[in-house]
């Protein structure tokens, strides 16, 4: 069975409510309908040190998260929008994932080759398309594969105070996009599991 790990890049530590977590829960539920099991990590609850190494030394909690990431078939990186950009937590995650470029197998393939990445964005301001583009570019550079229509987002009305977690129901376009993301991510992960990318001997 395929597995997924969601990295919640909210700025709000547990147990605060999180719009990002609400969207993660919806994506994981949609993946569940595709026979994918998954769970999530709220990154801000962990001491993830700044840096671009797989392990930044004593106290760094990224190595434990990294082990879970590498064990999963699908990575969901979910972030709120802050001033038109991904959260600083999401940026730190991308910086730590950069270390995967130097961690390769005996055929010079990063350990992320064959893993699928999808992105979710929530916010009360514009910027989702730019955030998705930036995050996908970083994840793809690090070896992840992006499926067709592999992102979902929700933007609230500009300069208003309603958050995604405050909605009474998931908007139909968001639900439909989430279902497509899940189906395509699971399909791609199965294909990559059956046939690996070529490496260099």
C-alpha positions in Angstrom: 0.0 0.0 0.0 1.2 3.5 -0.8 1.9 6.0 2.0 1.9 9.7 2.2 3.4 12.3 4.6 2.1 15.8 4.9 4.3 18.5 6.3 2.1 21.3 7.8 4.0 24.5 7.5 1.6 26.6 9.6 3.2 29.2 11.9 0.8 28.2 14.7 2.1 25.6 17.1 -0.2 22.8 18.4 -2.8 22.7 19.7 -3.9 25.9 17.9 -6.5 25.4 15.1 -4.9 25.4 11.7 -6.5 26.1 8.3 -3.5 24.4 6.8 -4.2 21.3 8.8 -7.9 21.3 7.7 -6.8 21.2 4.1 -4.2 18.5 4.8 -6.9 16.4 6.4 -9.1 16.8 3.3 -6.2 15.8 1.0 -5.3 12.8 3.1 -8.9 11.7 3.1 -9.0 11.9 -0.7 -5.8 10.0 -0.8 -7.3 7.4 1.4 -10.0 6.8 -1.2 -7.1 5.9 -3.5 -5.8 3.3 -1.1 -3.0 5.6 0.2 -2.5 5.8 4.0 -1.0 8.9 5.5 -0.4 11.2 8.4 1.0 14.7 9.0 3.7 16.5 11.0 3.2 20.1 12.2 6.8 21.3 11.5 6.7 24.3 13.9 6.2 21.9 16.8 9.7 20.6 16.2 13.2 22.1 16.5 14.1 22.1 12.8 17.5 23.9 12.7 18.4 26.3 9.8 20.8 24.9 7.3 21.1 22.8 4.1 22.5 19.6 5.6 20.5 16.4 6.3 21.5 16.7 10.0 22.5 20.0 11.6 23.8 18.4 14.8 22.7 18.3 18.4 19.0 19.2 19.0 18.1 19.1 15.3 14.7 17.3 14.9 14.8 17.3 11.1 16.5 13.9 10.8 13.5 12.2 12.3 11.1 14.0 10.0 13.4 13.2 7.1 13.3 9.5 7.8 9.5 9.6 7.6 9.7 11.7 4.4 12.0 9.2 2.8 9.8 6.3 3.9 6.7 7.8 2.2 5.7 7.5 -1.4 4.0 10.9 -1.6 4.9 14.2 0.1 2.3 16.8 0.7 3.8 20.2 1.5 1.1 22.5 2.8 1.6 26.1 3.7 -0.3 29.3 4.5 0.2 32.4 2.5 2.1 35.2 4.2 2.6 38.5 2.2 2.2 36.6 -1.0 4.8 34.0 -0.1 5.0 30.5 1.6 5.5 30.6 5.3 9.0 30.8 6.7 8.5 27.3 8.0 7.9 26.1 4.4 11.0 27.9 3.2 13.0 26.2 6.0 11.7 22.8 4.9 12.7 23.4 1.3 16.2 24.5 2.5 16.5 21.2 4.5 15.2 19.1 1.6 18.0 20.7 -0.5 20.4 18.3 1.2 18.8 15.5 -0.8 20.8 16.6 -3.8 24.0 15.2 -2.2 22.4 12.0 -0.8 22.4 9.5 -3.7 22.3 5.8 -4.3 24.9 3.7 -6.1 23.5 4.9 -9.4 23.8 8.6 -8.5 20.0 9.0 -8.0 18.8 11.1 -5.1 16.8 9.1 -2.6 13.8 11.3 -3.5 13.7 9.9 -7.1 10.5 8.0 -7.5 8.7 10.0 -4.9 5.7 12.2 -5.7 5.2 15.7 -4.4 1.9 17.7 -4.1 1.3 21.1 -2.7 -1.6 22.7 -0.8 -2.0 26.5 0.0 -4.4 28.4 2.1 -4.7 32.1 2.8 -6.6 35.4 2.9 -4.6 37.0 0.2 -3.5 36.3 -3.3 -0.3 34.4 -4.0 -1.3 30.7 -4.2 -0.2 30.2 -7.9 3.2 31.8 -7.3 3.7 29.8 -4.1 2.8 26.5 -5.9 5.2 27.3 -8.7 8.0 28.1 -6.3 7.5 25.1 -4.1 7.1 22.7 -7.0 10.3 24.1 -8.5 12.3 23.5 -5.3 10.8 20.0 -4.8 11.4 19.0 -8.4 15.0 20.2 -8.2 15.5 18.0 -5.2 14.2 14.9 -7.1 10.5 14.8 -6.5 8.1 14.2 -9.3 5.0 16.4 -9.7 1.7 14.9 -11.0 -0.7 16.6 -13.4 -2.8 19.2 -11.4 -0.9 18.3 -8.3 -1.9 21.3 -6.2 -4.9 22.6 -4.4 -5.5 26.0 -2.8 -8.1 28.3 -1.2 -7.9 32.1 -1.1 -10.3 34.0 1.1 -11.7 37.4 0.2 -8.9 39.9 0.2 -8.5 42.0 3.4 -11.2 40.0 5.3 -10.9 37.8 8.3 -12.5 34.5 7.3 -10.0 31.6 7.4 -10.4 28.2 5.7 -11.0 26.5 9.0 -14.0 28.8 9.6 -15.9 27.6 6.5 -19.0 25.6 7.1 -18.3 23.4 4.2 -15.5 22.8 1.6 -16.2 24.7 -1.6 -17.0 22.4 -4.5 -14.1 23.5 -6.7 -11.7 22.9 -3.8 -13.2 19.4 -3.2 -13.0 18.5 -6.9 -9.4 19.7 -7.2 -8.4 17.8 -4.1 -10.0 14.6 -5.6 -8.0 15.1 -8.8 -4.8 15.8 -6.9 -5.2 12.6 -4.9 -6.1 10.4 -7.9 -3.2 11.7 -10.0 -0.7 11.5 -7.2 -1.6 7.9 -6.4 -1.5 6.9 -10.0 1.9 8.5 -10.5 3.3 7.0 -7.3 2.3 3.5 -8.5 3.9 4.0 -11.9 7.1 5.2 -10.4 7.1 2.3 -7.9 6.8 -0.2 -10.8 9.5 1.4 -13.0 12.4 3.5 -11.4 14.1 6.4 -13.0 17.3 5.4 -14.8 20.5 6.1 -12.9 24.2 6.4 -13.7 26.3 3.3 -13.1 
